[in-house]
Structure formats: structure tokens, C-alpha cells
Amino acid sequence: MFKKCQAIRRTFALKGAPSTIFSRRSKKLWLLLAIALFSLTNTPLRGQQGAPISVDVKAVNLFATVRDKHGKLLPNLTKDDFVLDQDGHPQTITYFVHESDLPLTLGLLVDTSMSQRRVLDQERTASRSFLEHVLREDKDKAFLIHFDHEVELLQELTSSRQKLEASLNQLQTPQFSQAGGGGSSGGGRGSHGRGGAGTLLYDAVFLASDELMKKQQGRKALIILSDGVDHGSKETLQQSIESAQRADTLVYSILFADKEEFGNGGGFGGPHMGGRGGGGYPRRPQETRPDGKKVLEQISRETGGRFFEVSKKQTIDQIYSAIDEELRTQYSLGYTPDKAEASVGYHKIHLVTKQKDLVVQTRDGYYVDR
């Protein structure tokens, strides 16, 4: 994944200001320069000069929610109610608290592609209400990203509801010219992205996790509003999921599809139109459309979040209320694996309760880089 990322030209910019997002290549070059300067000044990195750098085994932290067989959240369990293993090896839970007061970092990722144009007002209104209710201005922070044929940071991390509301008001679907294959009209938003229609869902998740969430501590969650169909991302689905896992970030997905306009959730273009989702024309009837619901379900399941679908029975306001309740009813668990069990790579986590009919929701695993 890292090799591919170096070749990607980021389309992630703060509207109206120079981008504050740096590529991984730039970070790597600065790191190499710093190491070289240490060597020239004969300053060891750790311990005696020439001694190998040891890697400490770090504690692994999990956020989890528990429901009974009827789907009701259970907020009053204790550490002794849980059983945890990593890669099939039992682990001892050394840290356990009920999380309701820790600072929360939220990222809102809104699909503004053409398939969402008729539901965007509902998404904007519900998002405004949610942020007003859940965001504690003295503790919590949030940011807003929109994605269509580009990924753009409309509001960087802030605790100001006013700034977030102003950025929500900027949400709009892209305007395409009738000639030239559907390029973006004017400068502004289109100047940072690729021309033509597209829905860069995977890129949005990757960039939000890797460039923003990875730097934050404590409770972290992304909320995606989309029909789940990606067109044109450089990152793959698995790479976007991995980036969220590495950033210890839960992803809540809200499937909001305009079935009335597009039949099965809608989208534009496809592989027959240049492989990027085309130039803003409806999909040909014979083409198989990706299953956006399965995509969003997978992202949420593997990161420890939850999937929702807007319907007549469950409105977007009700979904936001459920997410709010869940974020306030989390358990925080920690453990320290043995050195032999903290090798580089991906480690599978399995967390259950001793009471068999309860359902635990948490991330599937974590990565060790070095």
C-alpha cells in the first residue's frame, strides 16, 4: 500500500487556503534527513552509539459496544464479563472503563456526487442537528470532507459548531459542462480534483484516516453518508479499511440512496466510459452496478463501526440518534500482548462476553508496523 501511495497525487485540499496535507513521501524524506543529521553529529538515537534500536511492545486499545439479543445497548458490564484473544491466544485485559466523557474526534464524509443530488439537503439538515447535539465545544472536535470526483476538506478539525455549520452550507453536487466529457465548471472545487464524474469514496476514507485521524488520540469515528458506490478512487476498498484500522478509527456508514431517481441507488457512468465513472451519463442497463450496501457494511464491520440504511422505517435523524447513543455507551479496553505476539503485521482480535447471547461490536484487529 505504501508504495502505491507514493505515486498518488493527493486531491485533498482545504477550500480557499493552501493545503496543509503532506504526502507520505515528504514525511519520509524529512525523516531520512533527520537521521542523517543525527549521524553527522555523532548523536545516538537511543542508548549507546551503535546499539540496536529496541521496539517496545505497546498496549492495544479497543472501543466496544455490547447489545442483547433484542439490540438494546448494555452499558453496565464489567471487565470480568469479557473474554479476549489475539490470533487465538488468550489475553489479559489490563485496562477497562466505561467511556462517556473522553474527548471525541469526529469526521463527517459526505458524498456529493450526482447520485446524491436529491438527498443532499436532507443529509445537510440532519448532519447539522447531529453535530449540534453530540459535539461538546469544550472537549470534542470534528471535521467535514466532501467527495465526488475529488476529495476536499471543507472544514479542518474544530470545536466550533458555527464553523462546521458554515462548511455544511457549502455542500453541493458538482456542476459539469455539456461539452468536453463533463469537466468541472469553473475553478474552485474542481481545480483540486480530476475532471469528469466520479465518486472517490475509498480515497476519502483513506485520506481522512491516514492524514487526519492517525494524528489524534482517544475516541475517533468517521461517519460516511453515501450510496456506497465508488468510481475512480486510486485506493482500493481494502486499503481504505486498513487505513482506518491503523488509525484506530471506527467507521459508521449511512446508506442514503436515491432509489426513486436511479432505481437501485443510482450512479453515473461506468467502465465503458473511461473506467472512472464516465462523464455524467446514466449507466447502461446491461451493466452490473457495484453493491454499495455490501461495501459500506464491510467498511463498518471491519473497523468496529456500524452500518445503517435510511428508509421509511428508519430516518436519517433516527440513525444519527442511534450513533449518538452508541458513542456514549462505549467500553474502553486495553491489553499488552507478549513480545512474541506483537510481531510486524496484522493481528486478529476476538472479543466476546461470557454471556453467549450478547453481541460485541469492536474492530477486527490491528497492525504493527515495526
N, C-alpha and C positions, 0 to 999 in steps of 0.2 A: 504494500500500500504506500509506503513512504517514497519509493522510487517513482511511482506514478504521480504522487502529489507534487514532486519537484518540477514536473513537466507541465503542471497546470497553471495557467494564468488566472489568478483569482478574479472573480467578478463580484467581490464583496466590498462595498464602499459605503461610507456614511454620506447621506444626501446633503449636498451643499457644503461639504467640508472635505479636506484631503483624507484619504483612507488612513485609518490607524491600524489596519490589519497587516501584519507582516507575513511573508511566506516562510515556510519551514527552511528553505534553502538559505535565506538571510540569517535566520537564527543559527543555523549550523555553521555558517561562515564566521559569525561573531564568536561562537563557542570555540572554534578552532583557533581563532586569533587570540582569544583569552588564554588558552592553554599554551600557545606558543610564547606569549609574554611571560607567563609563569616560568616556563623552561629557561628563557633567556636570563631571568633574574635569579635563577637557582633556588626558586621557592617551591618546596614540595606541595602537592595538592592536599595530601593528608599524611600525617605521621612523618617518618623519616624519609629523606630523599631516596628515591628508588624503590621504596616499599610498595607492594601492590595495593590498589585501592579496594578496600573491602566493601561489600554491599550488605547493608543491614536489612534484616527481614522486617518489613513494615506491617503494621496492623491493617487488616482488611475490615472496612466498614460497610454495613448494609442498612438500607432502609426498607422496612417491610410493613405490609398491612395484612390483617387476618379477617376473614369472613366466615360466618357459619354457613350451613347448607342452604339457608334462605337468602344469603347475600348480605346479611347485616354485618356491619363492621364491629369488631370486638376490640375495645381499647384497653382492657384491664388485665391482660395476660402478664405473666412474669417470665423471667429468664428460664426458669425450670420447666416452662411449658413447651420449650423449643428443643429441637434436635437438629444439629448442623453437621454437614460433612463437606469436605473439599476433595474432589477427584476420588470419591469413595472412601476417604479416610476421615474418621470422626474428629471433630474439632471442639475445643472448649470455648464457650462464649465468655469473654472476659469483661465485656462492656455491654450494658443494657440499660436503656432509658426509654421512656415514652416521650416522643418528640411532638411538642406543640408550641414551643417558644423559641426554638433555634431560628436564626435568620434564614430566609428562603430566597433563592435566586431563581427567577422565572424567565423563560424565554418563550415568546409567542411567535410562531411561524405561520404566516397566513399566505395561502395560495391565492394569488391574484391573476392567475391565467384566465383565458377566455371562458373556460368551462365553469368558472365560479362567478361570472359577472352578475348573475341574477340573485345570488345568495350573499353577496359581499356585504350589503347593508345590514343583513341580519347578523352576520359574523362580527361586524364592527360594533354594533349596538350591544351584543351580548358580551363581547370582549371588554368593552368599556365598563359594563356593570360588574363583571368578574374582577377586574383589576381594582376597581374602587372598593370592592368588598374584601378581597383577600390580601391586598398589599398594605402592610403596616409601614407607614412612611419613616418611622424611626428605626426600622430593622430590616425590611425586605427591599429587594431591588428587582427590576425587570428590564427587559429589552424587547424590541419589536423588529422582526425581519419579515419582509415580503419576498415572495419568489414567483416568477413566471419564466420569461426567457433569460432572466438574470436573478441574482440573489443580492438583495440590498438591505443594509442595516439602516432602518428608518429612525430608530432611537437606540442609542447605546445605553448601557446599564445606568439606571437612575432609580431613585426612590420617589421621584416627583410624579404624582398622578396627572398633574397638568401637562407635563411634557409627554407622557405616554398617551394621553387623550389627544394631544395635538398630532402625534405621529399616527394614531389610528385614523384621524381625519384625512391623512394623506393616502390612505389605501385606495387604489383604483386599478382597474384592469388596464393593460397596455393598449395603446391605440396604434393600429397598423395602417400603413398607406396601402392603397389599392394596387399600386404598381411596385415592381421590383421585388416580388417574393415576400411581401409582408414585413418589411423592416420597420423598426421603431420610429415613430414620428417625432421629430424634434430632437433636442439634445437631452438634458436632464437624465432621467432614469435610464433611458436606452443607451446612453453613452458609456455605461459601465458594463454592459452585457453583450451577448451575441445577438445578431439580427434574427428576425423570424420568430415564429411562435415557439413555445416551449414551456415546460413545467419542471424546473430544476429542484425537485423535492429532495433527492438524495444529496445533492450539493448543499442545500440549505441545512439539512440535519448535520452533515459533516462539518460545515463551517461554524455553525452555532456551537457545536460541541468542542471542536478542536481549537478554535480561535477565541472563544469566549468562556464557555463553561469550564474548560480544563483549568483555567486560572483561578476559579472560585472555590471557596471552601464551604462545608456544611451542606444543607439540603439544596438540591438542584433539580429542576424539572423543566422540560420542554413541552409545549402544547402545540400540536400541529392541527391546523384547520385546512382540510384538503379533501379532494376526491380520491387521493392516493395514487394517481396515475402519473408516472414520471416520463417526461420526454426531454432528452438531451443532456442529462447530467453526465459529468465526467466521472464522478464517483459511482460505484455500484451500490446496490442495496446493502450488501454485507459490509462494505466499507463504511457506510453511513452508520450502521448499527454498531460496528466496532468502535467508531469514534465516540459515540455516546457512552458505550461501556467503559472505555478508557477514561472518560471524563467523569465517571460515577454519576451519570445523569439519567433520571427517569424520563421516559417519553410517553406522554399521554396523547393519543391520536383521536381526533374527532372527524369521522367521515361525514362530510357535508356535500352531498352530490345533488346536482340539479337534474333529477331524473325526468322532470317534465319536459325540459328542453332537449336533453341528449339521450333520452331513452333509458340507458343503463348507467348513467352517472356522467357520461359525456367526456369529451376531449376533442382535440383538434389534430388533424394531420396523422402521420404515421410513417413507417419505414419507407413507403413508396414515395415520400416527399422529402427525400434527402436524409432520412434517418434521424431527424431532430424534432419530429412532430409537425413538419410541414410549414406552410405559410398561412395558416388560419382558415383552412377549408375543412369541412366535416369529413370524418373518417369514412372510407369506402365500406359499404355494407358487408363485403365478404371478409374484411379483416377481423382478426381476433383481437379484442381490446384487452389490455392487461387488467387483472383483477385488483383494483385499488384497495378493496376491503381486505384481501389477504395480505397485501403489502403493509398496510397500516397495522393490522393485527400482529404481524411478525415483528415489526419495529417495537411496538409496545411490549409484547410478550418477552422479548429477549433483553430488554433494558429494564424490566421491572415496573413498567408503567401499566396503563390500561387502555383498552380500545372502547370507543363509543361510536354510535351511529345515530345521527339526527333523524328523527321520524315523527310521525303524528303522535305516537305514544310517548316519545322522549324528545323534548325540545332542547335546543342548544342551551337555554337558560337552566334547565334541569340538569343537563350534563355538567355545566360549569359548577353548579351547586354540589354535585357528587364529587367532582375533583377537589373542590374546596374542603369538603368534609374529609376526604381521604388524606389530603395533605396535613390535616390537623389531627389525624388519628394514626400516625406512623410510629413504628418502633425503630429505634436505632440500636443495631447490634454490632459488636466488634470482636475480632479474634486475631491471634497471631499464629500463622502456620509455622511449622518447623522449617528450618533452612532447606531440608531436602524436599519439602513440599512447596517451596517458593521459587522454583526454577523459572527461567525465562519462558514465556509463552502464555497460553490461555489456560485458566484453571476453572473447572466446573464447580459450581456451588449448588448444594441441595439443602434447602431449609424447609422443615416441616414442623408440625406440632405433634405432641404425643397423643392428643385427641384426634383420631383419624378422620372425622368428618369435617374438619376445618380446612379452609383453603388459604394458603400463604402466597402472597404476591410479593416477589422481590426479583432482583436481577439474576440471570442465569450463571454469571461468572465474572471473572476479572482478568486483566492482563498484567504480566510482569515484563517490563522492557529490559531491565538489566539488574 
